[in-house]
Amino acid sequence: LKTHPEDLYFYLRQIMSILKSKGIPINWSQLLRDIGYWDHPNRFVQRRWAASFWGNAGSSQETTQL
């Protein structure tokens, strides 16, 4: 999630191989949109990806820490 935009291709290529091996589909249009906004100042793509990975556990911890 902290990857610099120029290095993103390297990590995406790795994760795509993993997803393919497990039969997990990729939403290509969403991925393209996300890559386009990867370096947005408020990092909404990275936050959404983290929330998707961690589920609701991350949002409840954030609320507690605020």
mmJSON file of the N, C-alpha and C atoms, coordinates in Angstrom:
{"data_MODEL":{"atom_site":{
"group_PDB":["ATOM","ATOM","ATOM","ATOM","ATOM","ATOM","ATOM","ATOM","ATOM","ATOM","ATOM","ATOM","ATOM","ATOM","ATOM","ATOM","ATOM","ATOM","ATOM","ATOM","ATOM","ATOM","ATOM","ATOM","ATOM","ATOM","ATOM","ATOM","ATOM","ATOM","ATOM","ATOM","ATOM","ATOM","ATOM","ATOM","ATOM","ATOM","ATOM","ATOM","ATOM","ATOM","ATOM","ATOM","ATOM","ATOM","ATOM","ATOM","ATOM","ATOM","ATOM","ATOM","ATOM","ATOM","ATOM","ATOM","ATOM","ATOM","ATOM","ATOM","ATOM","ATOM","ATOM","ATOM","ATOM","ATOM","ATOM","ATOM","ATOM","ATOM","ATOM","ATOM","ATOM","ATOM","ATOM","ATOM","ATOM","ATOM","ATOM","ATOM","ATOM","ATOM","ATOM","ATOM","ATOM","ATOM","ATOM","ATOM","ATOM","ATOM","ATOM","ATOM","ATOM","ATOM","ATOM","ATOM","ATOM","ATOM","ATOM","ATOM","ATOM","ATOM","ATOM","ATOM","ATOM","ATOM","ATOM","ATOM","ATOM","ATOM","ATOM","ATOM","ATOM","ATOM","ATOM","ATOM","ATOM","ATOM","ATOM","ATOM","ATOM","ATOM","ATOM","ATOM","ATOM","ATOM","ATOM","ATOM","ATOM","ATOM","ATOM","ATOM","ATOM","ATOM","ATOM","ATOM","ATOM","ATOM","ATOM","ATOM","ATOM","ATOM","ATOM","ATOM","ATOM","ATOM","ATOM","ATOM","ATOM","ATOM","ATOM","ATOM","ATOM","ATOM","ATOM","ATOM","ATOM","ATOM","ATOM","ATOM","ATOM","ATOM","ATOM","ATOM","ATOM","ATOM","ATOM","ATOM","ATOM","ATOM","ATOM","ATOM","ATOM","ATOM","ATOM","ATOM","ATOM","ATOM","ATOM","ATOM","ATOM","ATOM","ATOM","ATOM","ATOM","ATOM","ATOM","ATOM","ATOM","ATOM","ATOM","ATOM","ATOM","ATOM","ATOM","ATOM","ATOM","ATOM"],
"id":[1,2,3,4,5,6,7,8,9,10,11,12,13,14,15,16,17,18,19,20,21,22,23,24,25,26,27,28,29,30,31,32,33,34,35,36,37,38,39,40,41,42,43,44,45,46,47,48,49,50,51,52,53,54,55,56,57,58,59,60,61,62,63,64,65,66,67,68,69,70,71,72,73,74,75,76,77,78,79,80,81,82,83,84,85,86,87,88,89,90,91,92,93,94,95,96,97,98,99,100,101,102,103,104,105,106,107,108,109,110,111,112,113,114,115,116,117,118,119,120,121,122,123,124,125,126,127,128,129,130,131,132,133,134,135,136,137,138,139,140,141,142,143,144,145,146,147,148,149,150,151,152,153,154,155,156,157,158,159,160,161,162,163,164,165,166,167,168,169,170,171,172,173,174,175,176,177,178,179,180,181,182,183,184,185,186,187,188,189,190,191,192,193,194,195,196,197,198],
"type_symbol":["N","C","C","N","C","C","N","C","C","N","C","C","N","C","C","N","C","C","N","C","C","N","C","C","N","C","C","N","C","C","N","C","C","N","C","C","N","C","C","N","C","C","N","C","C","N","C","C","N","C","C","N","C","C","N","C","C","N","C","C","N","C","C","N","C","C","N","C","C","N","C","C","N","C","C","N","C","C","N","C","C","N","C","C","N","C","C","N","C","C","N","C","C","N","C","C","N","C","C","N","C","C","N","C","C","N","C","C","N","C","C","N","C","C","N","C","C","N","C","C","N","C","C","N","C","C","N","C","C","N","C","C","N","C","C","N","C","C","N","C","C","N","C","C","N","C","C","N","C","C","N","C","C","N","C","C","N","C","C","N","C","C","N","C","C","N","C","C","N","C","C","N","C","C","N","C","C","N","C","C","N","C","C","N","C","C","N","C","C","N","C","C","N","C","C","N","C","C"],
"label_atom_id":["N","CA","C","N","CA","C","N","CA","C","N","CA","C","N","CA","C","N","CA","C","N","CA","C","N","CA","C","N","CA","C","N","CA","C","N","CA","C","N","CA","C","N","CA","C","N","CA","C","N","CA","C","N","CA","C","N","CA","C","N","CA","C","N","CA","C","N","CA","C","N","CA","C","N","CA","C","N","CA","C","N","CA","C","N","CA","C","N","CA","C","N","CA","C","N","CA","C","N","CA","C","N","CA","C","N","CA","C","N","CA","C","N","CA","C","N","CA","C","N","CA","C","N","CA","C","N","CA","C","N","CA","C","N","CA","C","N","CA","C","N","CA","C","N","CA","C","N","CA","C","N","CA","C","N","CA","C","N","CA","C","N","CA","C","N","CA","C","N","CA","C","N","CA","C","N","CA","C","N","CA","C","N","CA","C","N","CA","C","N","CA","C","N","CA","C","N","CA","C","N","CA","C","N","CA","C","N","CA","C","N","CA","C","N","CA","C","N","CA","C","N","CA","C","N","CA","C","N","CA","C"],
"label_alt_id":[null,null,null,null,null,null,null,null,null,null,null,null,null,null,null,null,null,null,null,null,null,null,null,null,null,null,null,null,null,null,null,null,null,null,null,null,null,null,null,null,null,null,null,null,null,null,null,null,null,null,null,null,null,null,null,null,null,null,null,null,null,null,null,null,null,null,null,null,null,null,null,null,null,null,null,null,null,null,null,null,null,null,null,null,null,null,null,null,null,null,null,null,null,null,null,null,null,null,null,null,null,null,null,null,null,null,null,null,null,null,null,null,null,null,null,null,null,null,null,null,null,null,null,null,null,null,null,null,null,null,null,null,null,null,null,null,null,null,null,null,null,null,null,null,null,null,null,null,null,null,null,null,null,null,null,null,null,null,null,null,null,null,null,null,null,null,null,null,null,null,null,null,null,null,null,null,null,null,null,null,null,null,null,null,null,null,null,null,null,null,null,null,null,null,null,null,null,null],
"label_comp_id":["LEU","LEU","LEU","LYS","LYS","LYS","THR","THR","THR","HIS","HIS","HIS","PRO","PRO","PRO","GLU","GLU","GLU","ASP","ASP","ASP","LEU","LEU","LEU","TYR","TYR","TYR","PHE","PHE","PHE","TYR","TYR","TYR","LEU","LEU","LEU","ARG","ARG","ARG","GLN","GLN","GLN","ILE","ILE","ILE","MET","MET","MET","SER","SER","SER","ILE","ILE","ILE","LEU","LEU","LEU","LYS","LYS","LYS","SER","SER","SER","LYS","LYS","LYS","GLY","GLY","GLY","ILE","ILE","ILE","PRO","PRO","PRO","ILE","ILE","ILE","ASN","ASN","ASN","TRP","TRP","TRP","SER","SER","SER","GLN","GLN","GLN","LEU","LEU","LEU","LEU","LEU","LEU","ARG","ARG","ARG","ASP","ASP","ASP","ILE","ILE","ILE","GLY","GLY","GLY","TYR","TYR","TYR","TRP","TRP","TRP","ASP","ASP","ASP","HIS","HIS","HIS","PRO","PRO","PRO","ASN","ASN","ASN","ARG","ARG","ARG","PHE","PHE","PHE","VAL","VAL","VAL","GLN","GLN","GLN","ARG","ARG","ARG","ARG","ARG","ARG","TRP","TRP","TRP","ALA","ALA","ALA","ALA","ALA","ALA","SER","SER","SER","PHE","PHE","PHE","TRP","TRP","TRP","GLY","GLY","GLY","ASN","ASN","ASN","ALA","ALA","ALA","GLY","GLY","GLY","SER","SER","SER","SER","SER","SER","GLN","GLN","GLN","GLU","GLU","GLU","THR","THR","THR","THR","THR","THR","GLN","GLN","GLN","LEU","LEU","LEU"],
"label_asym_id":["A","A","A","A","A","A","A","A","A","A","A","A","A","A","A","A","A","A","A","A","A","A","A","A","A","A","A","A","A","A","A","A","A","A","A","A","A","A","A","A","A","A","A","A","A","A","A","A","A","A","A","A","A","A","A","A","A","A","A","A","A","A","A","A","A","A","A","A","A","A","A","A","A","A","A","A","A","A","A","A","A","A","A","A","A","A","A","A","A","A","A","A","A","A","A","A","A","A","A","A","A","A","A","A","A","A","A","A","A","A","A","A","A","A","A","A","A","A","A","A","A","A","A","A","A","A","A","A","A","A","A","A","A","A","A","A","A","A","A","A","A","A","A","A","A","A","A","A","A","A","A","A","A","A","A","A","A","A","A","A","A","A","A","A","A","A","A","A","A","A","A","A","A","A","A","A","A","A","A","A","A","A","A","A","A","A","A","A","A","A","A","A","A","A","A","A","A","A"],
"label_entity_id":["1","1","1","1","1","1","1","1","1","1","1","1","1","1","1","1","1","1","1","1","1","1","1","1","1","1","1","1","1","1","1","1","1","1","1","1","1","1","1","1","1","1","1","1","1","1","1","1","1","1","1","1","1","1","1","1","1","1","1","1","1","1","1","1","1","1","1","1","1","1","1","1","1","1","1","1","1","1","1","1","1","1","1","1","1","1","1","1","1","1","1","1","1","1","1","1","1","1","1","1","1","1","1","1","1","1","1","1","1","1","1","1","1","1","1","1","1","1","1","1","1","1","1","1","1","1","1","1","1","1","1","1","1","1","1","1","1","1","1","1","1","1","1","1","1","1","1","1","1","1","1","1","1","1","1","1","1","1","1","1","1","1","1","1","1","1","1","1","1","1","1","1","1","1","1","1","1","1","1","1","1","1","1","1","1","1","1","1","1","1","1","1","1","1","1","1","1","1"],
"label_seq_id":[1,1,1,2,2,2,3,3,3,4,4,4,5,5,5,6,6,6,7,7,7,8,8,8,9,9,9,10,10,10,11,11,11,12,12,12,13,13,13,14,14,14,15,15,15,16,16,16,17,17,17,18,18,18,19,19,19,20,20,20,21,21,21,22,22,22,23,23,23,24,24,24,25,25,25,26,26,26,27,27,27,28,28,28,29,29,29,30,30,30,31,31,31,32,32,32,33,33,33,34,34,34,35,35,35,36,36,36,37,37,37,38,38,38,39,39,39,40,40,40,41,41,41,42,42,42,43,43,43,44,44,44,45,45,45,46,46,46,47,47,47,48,48,48,49,49,49,50,50,50,51,51,51,52,52,52,53,53,53,54,54,54,55,55,55,56,56,56,57,57,57,58,58,58,59,59,59,60,60,60,61,61,61,62,62,62,63,63,63,64,64,64,65,65,65,66,66,66],
"pdbx_PDB_ins_code":[null,null,null,null,null,null,null,null,null,null,null,null,null,null,null,null,null,null,null,null,null,null,null,null,null,null,null,null,null,null,null,null,null,null,null,null,null,null,null,null,null,null,null,null,null,null,null,null,null,null,null,null,null,null,null,null,null,null,null,null,null,null,null,null,null,null,null,null,null,null,null,null,null,null,null,null,null,null,null,null,null,null,null,null,null,null,null,null,null,null,null,null,null,null,null,null,null,null,null,null,null,null,null,null,null,null,null,null,null,null,null,null,null,null,null,null,null,null,null,null,null,null,null,null,null,null,null,null,null,null,null,null,null,null,null,null,null,null,null,null,null,null,null,null,null,null,null,null,null,null,null,null,null,null,null,null,null,null,null,null,null,null,null,null,null,null,null,null,null,null,null,null,null,null,null,null,null,null,null,null,null,null,null,null,null,null,null,null,null,null,null,null,null,null,null,null,null,null],
"Cartn_x":[0.817,0.0,0.851,2.11,3.006,3.879,3.561,4.364,4.315,5.458,5.55,4.905,4.2,3.5,4.373,5.647,6.512,6.856,6.734,7.063,5.834,4.675,3.431,3.318,3.788,3.69,4.349,5.458,6.187,5.322,4.711,3.891,2.569,2.014,0.774,1.004,2.12,2.427,2.521,3.115,3.221,1.85,1.059,-0.241,-1.175,-1.063,-1.902,-1.587,-0.325,0.054,-0.542,-0.503,-1.068,-2.579,-3.252,-4.704,-5.085,-4.353,-4.644,-4.479,-3.437,-3.188,-4.286,-4.964,-6.038,-7.426,-7.461,-8.735,-9.566,-8.916,-9.612,-9.648,-10.851,-10.947,-10.494,-10.091,-9.656,-10.659,-11.091,-11.96,-11.041,-10.818,-9.843,-10.202,-11.474,-11.857,-11.631,-11.922,-11.685,-10.194,-9.421,-7.975,-7.389,-7.847,-7.363,-7.711,-8.925,-9.304,-8.431,-8.232,-7.428,-5.998,-5.414,-4.048,-3.995,-5.03,-5.078,-5.1,-5.638,-5.718,-4.72,-3.781,-2.864,-2.114,-1.72,-0.938,-1.791,-3.1,-3.981,-3.576,-3.553,-3.074,-3.791,-5.095,-5.763,-5.704,-5.041,-4.769,-6.037,-7.134,-8.398,-8.356,-7.564,-7.449,-6.768,-5.67,-4.943,-5.8,-6.543,-7.419,-8.517,-9.073,-10.12,-9.556,-8.354,-7.726,-7.459,-6.955,-6.682,-7.974,-9.025,-10.309,-10.86,-10.668,-11.131,-10.353,-9.069,-8.232,-8.511,-8.546,-8.691,-10.143,-11.07,-12.477,-12.826,-13.789,-14.241,-13.362,-12.429,-11.568,-10.76,-10.237,-9.425,-10.221,-11.462,-12.254,-12.643,-12.899,-13.262,-12.062,-10.853,-9.645,-9.36,-9.592,-9.376,-10.299,-11.54,-12.505,-12.067,-11.589,-11.144,-9.939,-9.023,-7.805,-8.044,-9.125,-9.394,-9.901],
"Cartn_y":[-1.209,0.0,1.26,1.123,2.287,2.325,1.49,1.38,2.655,3.063,4.217,3.832,4.758,4.431,3.764,4.163,3.56,2.107,1.693,0.327,-0.573,-0.01,-0.743,-1.953,-1.816,-2.916,-4.191,-4.061,-5.223,-6.019,-5.322,-5.986,-6.491,-5.751,-6.2,-7.48,-7.562,-8.77,-9.981,-9.805,-10.897,-11.308,-10.344,-10.67,-11.258,-10.824,-11.393,-12.868,-13.234,-14.644,-15.462,-14.914,-15.609,-15.768,-14.681,-14.747,-15.758,-15.764,-16.7,-18.135,-18.406,-19.775,-20.261,-19.335,-19.694,-19.561,-19.18,-19.061,-17.869,-16.835,-15.629,-14.626,-14.208,-13.287,-11.87,-11.136,-9.741,-8.842,-7.809,-6.804,-5.808,-6.039,-5.253,-3.78,-3.468,-2.053,-1.319,-1.973,-1.344,-1.191,-2.195,-2.122,-0.965,-0.789,0.319,1.669,1.8,3.048,3.274,2.219,2.344,2.769,2.173,2.549,4.016,4.475,5.878,6.862,6.424,7.287,6.894,6.034,5.493,6.588,7.647,8.695,9.885,9.689,10.75,11.11,12.396,12.828,12.196,11.936,11.37,9.848,9.21,7.773,6.924,7.35,6.629,5.228,5.022,3.677,2.743,3.178,2.355,2.06,3.048,2.822,1.823,1.914,0.975,-0.432,-0.556,-1.872,-2.465,-1.652,-2.137,-2.566,-1.775,-2.132,-3.412,-3.584,-4.793,-6.014,-5.858,-6.965,-7.304,-6.283,-6.506,-6.625,-6.249,-6.314,-5.167,-5.356,-4.302,-4.145,-5.055,-4.969,-3.684,-3.264,-2.048,-0.802,-0.728,0.48,0.595,-0.508,-0.421,-0.027,-0.467,-0.073,1.399,1.892,3.323,4.157,3.76,4.508,4.525,3.41,3.318,4.212,4.277,5.06,6.554,6.966,8.388,8.919],
"Cartn_z":[0.0,0.0,0.0,0.33,0.329,-0.922,-1.879,-3.093,-3.917,-4.396,-5.286,-6.621,-7.259,-8.51,-9.573,-9.681,-10.691,-10.386,-9.125,-8.728,-8.633,-8.826,-8.646,-9.568,-10.804,-11.766,-11.235,-10.541,-10.03,-9.051,-8.111,-7.101,-7.687,-8.611,-9.247,-10.045,-10.714,-11.48,-10.559,-9.392,-8.431,-7.896,-7.48,-6.903,-7.948,-9.19,-10.252,-10.457,-10.359,-10.474,-9.333,-8.147,-6.984,-7.144,-7.532,-7.702,-8.777,-9.875,-10.964,-10.496,-9.728,-9.259,-8.317,-7.663,-6.737,-7.366,-8.651,-9.349,-8.913,-8.397,-7.936,-9.085,-9.506,-10.64,-10.272,-11.29,-11.127,-11.829,-11.146,-11.742,-12.456,-13.739,-14.497,-14.591,-14.772,-14.889,-13.57,-12.434,-11.132,-10.873,-11.245,-11.062,-11.859,-13.088,-13.917,-13.285,-12.771,-12.083,-10.857,-10.073,-8.854,-9.171,-10.194,-10.574,-10.984,-11.655,-12.072,-10.91,-9.779,-8.598,-7.506,-7.826,-6.826,-6.062,-6.74,-6.061,-5.625,-5.475,-4.983,-3.555,-3.211,-1.889,-0.691,-0.796,0.384,0.439,-0.543,-0.553,-0.373,-0.991,-0.823,-1.406,-2.461,-3.041,-2.039,-1.461,-0.513,0.722,1.187,2.348,2.018,0.799,0.4,0.281,-0.297,-0.423,0.964,1.877,3.237,3.92,3.787,4.397,3.791,2.499,1.843,2.337,2.535,2.996,4.454,5.302,6.734,7.177,6.315,6.702,7.633,8.47,9.384,10.602,10.832,12.011,12.019,10.86,10.796,11.109,10.637,10.87,12.334,13.033,14.452,15.282,14.891,15.602,15.399,14.185,13.924,14.789,14.902,15.706,17.153,17.656,19.044,19.292,18.336,18.516,18.374,17.741,17.578,18.877],
"occupancy":[1.0,1.0,1.0,1.0,1.0,1.0,1.0,1.0,1.0,1.0,1.0,1.0,1.0,1.0,1.0,1.0,1.0,1.0,1.0,1.0,1.0,1.0,1.0,1.0,1.0,1.0,1.0,1.0,1.0,1.0,1.0,1.0,1.0,1.0,1.0,1.0,1.0,1.0,1.0,1.0,1.0,1.0,1.0,1.0,1.0,1.0,1.0,1.0,1.0,1.0,1.0,1.0,1.0,1.0,1.0,1.0,1.0,1.0,1.0,1.0,1.0,1.0,1.0,1.0,1.0,1.0,1.0,1.0,1.0,1.0,1.0,1.0,1.0,1.0,1.0,1.0,1.0,1.0,1.0,1.0,1.0,1.0,1.0,1.0,1.0,1.0,1.0,1.0,1.0,1.0,1.0,1.0,1.0,1.0,1.0,1.0,1.0,1.0,1.0,1.0,1.0,1.0,1.0,1.0,1.0,1.0,1.0,1.0,1.0,1.0,1.0,1.0,1.0,1.0,1.0,1.0,1.0,1.0,1.0,1.0,1.0,1.0,1.0,1.0,1.0,1.0,1.0,1.0,1.0,1.0,1.0,1.0,1.0,1.0,1.0,1.0,1.0,1.0,1.0,1.0,1.0,1.0,1.0,1.0,1.0,1.0,1.0,1.0,1.0,1.0,1.0,1.0,1.0,1.0,1.0,1.0,1.0,1.0,1.0,1.0,1.0,1.0,1.0,1.0,1.0,1.0,1.0,1.0,1.0,1.0,1.0,1.0,1.0,1.0,1.0,1.0,1.0,1.0,1.0,1.0,1.0,1.0,1.0,1.0,1.0,1.0,1.0,1.0,1.0,1.0,1.0,1.0,1.0,1.0,1.0,1.0,1.0,1.0],
"B_iso_or_equiv":[0.0,0.0,0.0,0.0,0.0,0.0,0.0,0.0,0.0,0.0,0.0,0.0,0.0,0.0,0.0,0.0,0.0,0.0,0.0,0.0,0.0,0.0,0.0,0.0,0.0,0.0,0.0,0.0,0.0,0.0,0.0,0.0,0.0,0.0,0.0,0.0,0.0,0.0,0.0,0.0,0.0,0.0,0.0,0.0,0.0,0.0,0.0,0.0,0.0,0.0,0.0,0.0,0.0,0.0,0.0,0.0,0.0,0.0,0.0,0.0,0.0,0.0,0.0,0.0,0.0,0.0,0.0,0.0,0.0,0.0,0.0,0.0,0.0,0.0,0.0,0.0,0.0,0.0,0.0,0.0,0.0,0.0,0.0,0.0,0.0,0.0,0.0,0.0,0.0,0.0,0.0,0.0,0.0,0.0,0.0,0.0,0.0,0.0,0.0,0.0,0.0,0.0,0.0,0.0,0.0,0.0,0.0,0.0,0.0,0.0,0.0,0.0,0.0,0.0,0.0,0.0,0.0,0.0,0.0,0.0,0.0,0.0,0.0,0.0,0.0,0.0,0.0,0.0,0.0,0.0,0.0,0.0,0.0,0.0,0.0,0.0,0.0,0.0,0.0,0.0,0.0,0.0,0.0,0.0,0.0,0.0,0.0,0.0,0.0,0.0,0.0,0.0,0.0,0.0,0.0,0.0,0.0,0.0,0.0,0.0,0.0,0.0,0.0,0.0,0.0,0.0,0.0,0.0,0.0,0.0,0.0,0.0,0.0,0.0,0.0,0.0,0.0,0.0,0.0,0.0,0.0,0.0,0.0,0.0,0.0,0.0,0.0,0.0,0.0,0.0,0.0,0.0,0.0,0.0,0.0,0.0,0.0,0.0],
"pdbx_formal_charge":[null,null,null,null,null,null,null,null,null,null,null,null,null,null,null,null,null,null,null,null,null,null,null,null,null,null,null,null,null,null,null,null,null,null,null,null,null,null,null,null,null,null,null,null,null,null,null,null,null,null,null,null,null,null,null,null,null,null,null,null,null,null,null,null,null,null,null,null,null,null,null,null,null,null,null,null,null,null,null,null,null,null,null,null,null,null,null,null,null,null,null,null,null,null,null,null,null,null,null,null,null,null,null,null,null,null,null,null,null,null,null,null,null,null,null,null,null,null,null,null,null,null,null,null,null,null,null,null,null,null,null,null,null,null,null,null,null,null,null,null,null,null,null,null,null,null,null,null,null,null,null,null,null,null,null,null,null,null,null,null,null,null,null,null,null,null,null,null,null,null,null,null,null,null,null,null,null,null,null,null,null,null,null,null,null,null,null,null,null,null,null,null,null,null,null,null,null,null],
"auth_seq_id":[1,1,1,2,2,2,3,3,3,4,4,4,5,5,5,6,6,6,7,7,7,8,8,8,9,9,9,10,10,10,11,11,11,12,12,12,13,13,13,14,14,14,15,15,15,16,16,16,17,17,17,18,18,18,19,19,19,20,20,20,21,21,21,22,22,22,23,23,23,24,24,24,25,25,25,26,26,26,27,27,27,28,28,28,29,29,29,30,30,30,31,31,31,32,32,32,33,33,33,34,34,34,35,35,35,36,36,36,37,37,37,38,38,38,39,39,39,40,40,40,41,41,41,42,42,42,43,43,43,44,44,44,45,45,45,46,46,46,47,47,47,48,48,48,49,49,49,50,50,50,51,51,51,52,52,52,53,53,53,54,54,54,55,55,55,56,56,56,57,57,57,58,58,58,59,59,59,60,60,60,61,61,61,62,62,62,63,63,63,64,64,64,65,65,65,66,66,66],
"auth_comp_id":["LEU","LEU","LEU","LYS","LYS","LYS","THR","THR","THR","HIS","HIS","HIS","PRO","PRO","PRO","GLU","GLU","GLU","ASP","ASP","ASP","LEU","LEU","LEU","TYR","TYR","TYR","PHE","PHE","PHE","TYR","TYR","TYR","LEU","LEU","LEU","ARG","ARG","ARG","GLN","GLN","GLN","ILE","ILE","ILE","MET","MET","MET","SER","SER","SER","ILE","ILE","ILE","LEU","LEU","LEU","LYS","LYS","LYS","SER","SER","SER","LYS","LYS","LYS","GLY","GLY","GLY","ILE","ILE","ILE","PRO","PRO","PRO","ILE","ILE","ILE","ASN","ASN","ASN","TRP","TRP","TRP","SER","SER","SER","GLN","GLN","GLN","LEU","LEU","LEU","LEU","LEU","LEU","ARG","ARG","ARG","ASP","ASP","ASP","ILE","ILE","ILE","GLY","GLY","GLY","TYR","TYR","TYR","TRP","TRP","TRP","ASP","ASP","ASP","HIS","HIS","HIS","PRO","PRO","PRO","ASN","ASN","ASN","ARG","ARG","ARG","PHE","PHE","PHE","VAL","VAL","VAL","GLN","GLN","GLN","ARG","ARG","ARG","ARG","ARG","ARG","TRP","TRP","TRP","ALA","ALA","ALA","ALA","ALA","ALA","SER","SER","SER","PHE","PHE","PHE","TRP","TRP","TRP","GLY","GLY","GLY","ASN","ASN","ASN","ALA","ALA","ALA","GLY","GLY","GLY","SER","SER","SER","SER","SER","SER","GLN","GLN","GLN","GLU","GLU","GLU","THR","THR","THR","THR","THR","THR","GLN","GLN","GLN","LEU","LEU","LEU"],
"auth_asym_id":["A","A","A","A","A","A","A","A","A","A","A","A","A","A","A","A","A","A","A","A","A","A","A","A","A","A","A","A","A","A","A","A","A","A","A","A","A","A","A","A","A","A","A","A","A","A","A","A","A","A","A","A","A","A","A","A","A","A","A","A","A","A","A","A","A","A","A","A","A","A","A","A","A","A","A","A","A","A","A","A","A","A","A","A","A","A","A","A","A","A","A","A","A","A","A","A","A","A","A","A","A","A","A","A","A","A","A","A","A","A","A","A","A","A","A","A","A","A","A","A","A","A","A","A","A","A","A","A","A","A","A","A","A","A","A","A","A","A","A","A","A","A","A","A","A","A","A","A","A","A","A","A","A","A","A","A","A","A","A","A","A","A","A","A","A","A","A","A","A","A","A","A","A","A","A","A","A","A","A","A","A","A","A","A","A","A","A","A","A","A","A","A","A","A","A","A","A","A"],
"auth_atom_id":["N","CA","C","N","CA","C","N","CA","C","N","CA","C","N","CA","C","N","CA","C","N","CA","C","N","CA","C","N","CA","C","N","CA","C","N","CA","C","N","CA","C","N","CA","C","N","CA","C","N","CA","C","N","CA","C","N","CA","C","N","CA","C","N","CA","C","N","CA","C","N","CA","C","N","CA","C","N","CA","C","N","CA","C","N","CA","C","N","CA","C","N","CA","C","N","CA","C","N","CA","C","N","CA","C","N","CA","C","N","CA","C","N","CA","C","N","CA","C","N","CA","C","N","CA","C","N","CA","C","N","CA","C","N","CA","C","N","CA","C","N","CA","C","N","CA","C","N","CA","C","N","CA","C","N","CA","C","N","CA","C","N","CA","C","N","CA","C","N","CA","C","N","CA","C","N","CA","C","N","CA","C","N","CA","C","N","CA","C","N","CA","C","N","CA","C","N","CA","C","N","CA","C","N","CA","C","N","CA","C","N","CA","C","N","CA","C","N","CA","C","N","CA","C","N","CA","C","N","CA","C"],
"pdbx_PDB_model_num":[1,1,1,1,1,1,1,1,1,1,1,1,1,1,1,1,1,1,1,1,1,1,1,1,1,1,1,1,1,1,1,1,1,1,1,1,1,1,1,1,1,1,1,1,1,1,1,1,1,1,1,1,1,1,1,1,1,1,1,1,1,1,1,1,1,1,1,1,1,1,1,1,1,1,1,1,1,1,1,1,1,1,1,1,1,1,1,1,1,1,1,1,1,1,1,1,1,1,1,1,1,1,1,1,1,1,1,1,1,1,1,1,1,1,1,1,1,1,1,1,1,1,1,1,1,1,1,1,1,1,1,1,1,1,1,1,1,1,1,1,1,1,1,1,1,1,1,1,1,1,1,1,1,1,1,1,1,1,1,1,1,1,1,1,1,1,1,1,1,1,1,1,1,1,1,1,1,1,1,1,1,1,1,1,1,1,1,1,1,1,1,1,1,1,1,1,1,1]
}}}
